[in-house]
Amino acid sequence: MHDGSGRIVVQNLTKQFGPVTAVQNLSFAVEPGSVTGFLGPNGAGKTTTLRMLLGLVKPTAGTATINGRPHDQLGNPARVVGSVLENEGFHPKRTARNHLLVYAAAIGVPDQRADEVLGLVGLSSAAHRKAGDFSLGMRQRLALATALLGDPQVLVLDEPANGLDPEGIAWLRTFLRSYASGGRTVLVSSHLLAEVEQTIDQVVIISRGQTMYHGRVDQLRGSQQARVIVLPGDGAKLATALKEAGAPDVQPMPDGWLTVAGATARQVGDLALQQGVPIYGLREETADLEKLFFQLTAGQFSAQPPQQPGWGPPPPQQQQVQYQQQQQQQQQWGGQR
């Protein structure tokens, strides 16, 4: 039987469809007690990976396990993992409650569970409406209710915010974080970073079917140096003083502004005061997940002109190396001059 850990482990997973490699040597783990985002551009291999995890597609190589077992060895899978890969699996003439009753009977849970999950997803008032009359957002909620019928330890959702209004997105964020806080495992795929950035704790970013980053969101943000934008009265004097003080990167901008990497606004302001340089504008910028995502996945579908080997983004392996080097080479303020 499975080990009951609630962990999802993907190890060296590869899937080829004829000459097309959809997923290539993908590895990551999803731990219980947190919400993990599975992020990548459309066509990056997210849905194919989830289908392999759920036993719907056979891998060419590698493994994908839940509780230490492949999906087909979980016994009653619906009692272990709930999943939503699409929200169109409803008979249009069947009411929401009757749809859930069919699934409840199939997985062996009592009928009252249908009413419970309708309440969980906010559809109690629509229980006797036909699914064919539902909006896209309501179908998303009904699909989630179906996944929750077996009170699963693991929840796997593909683009769950699609079709939800802002209120629905806020509700989903609260629900998923609450669900994971009880020690359960939540894996959410998306290509819309703004919708999941406030929801997830861990993130797996893929591009071209390969892992580009796997770890905590705060560590990903923290790996990027802060940047200060400053408008000094004497740009040349302040730039020289900043470089002498150990600022790793000072660059001029139009209209006399400077960008300073690896420093805080207070440090730049204090140094300007010491040097007698007046400041007319000062702000600090930090990297957000959206910018980091585009850095890691840049160029998946970009056209690269032939006979121009210097153009276009580096291949995925080189992107990973560059990213790791960037982390290792970051300098602290006040370093060696």
Steps between C-alpha positions, in 0.01 A plus 500: 500500500607862470711666770244767593752782479297719267814576296503532124831397344585542132833341410674527162162510325501501120220477246538485124214514250669372187774750413371756753644500853229651721678439831874447536672358810273690739557463876341666803321418826187652654480491879183489716399806697559752222358618171740438212467685172583310181575782261601532139388651169226333299655196334774462760387148595294571815182314404695206354690472829179506703345236275799274559473562875131401491555189289331637188818501289780243515848651539769424246748496788513591867239480775225710657367384838253604768556359849792306354284314246386549140140614471373156394636345821322731745206267567205740487678798338213746551541461878870593470520758221237737360570660166359748252652499153196644323156623598292361212422149634138574585177378344330828406153377607613366838482722807815579695387285793408203282835525323674473836276214615612293199865554588437442871350159424793414273763566767300370795423810705157580653253724316526767768854567384356651181322767704812560710725572204237721335516708816879502498516648150209741544247323275236395752247742352564357152478133601185437296600701195608320185874500439439600139371837624810571709748775421867414450579602857217287640623201300842551653347488846299188415813330364678583826206363699529174306871478584423554869238222529746242633650745755838443331839545657639642174340757271624550141345789307570613143426871447234513778458879485398497134160667467478618861422864572719697747280395792525136390878523470525643852276221628710234324820644647358483853358153448822347365717647773257376765489155340881474499535632855345178627804304378364423153679531169382750239651526150363777278604556140464836332648731239344807667753603762297786648220259594718257697783714635314574825385140536809283464788426738709279273542532125612274217569695180541307177574597141532272198406208726799555731533628857633857511447561872371298798481644849334751727354817353668720761838346415440569132422863572788527746745375239446820305682814611295803593529796267491865599395770254645839595504851348809678641610860449843373393469158339870454423607579857242270657575218255869518584429497874263205464754294310772583752266391780457159336171533309515212247322675214430869438347594165391836354145550375336775293443843658776461758362201689724218627419137573691339787489121542569327829431800725212636703345845465627591848858407411489705181341797681753491785791489257360789297471705822859420593618612156289815504302390193136616501233237422185592306351153469561163666314170494580133554384219274496128573452220250153348482412147397369613163837650398693200630267265316565673169874495564495124554266413213600765246499392140308172512314596185718787382609486138877485483638631170720248317866580443495728804641281777533791739128578498221359711501357855741228610380139510333380823812334639698822454218705656518280810880539520474877458232519769710299745806714424296813558406373845859412588652825373273746677706746702406651831511875562833606638694215339858518376585805293 
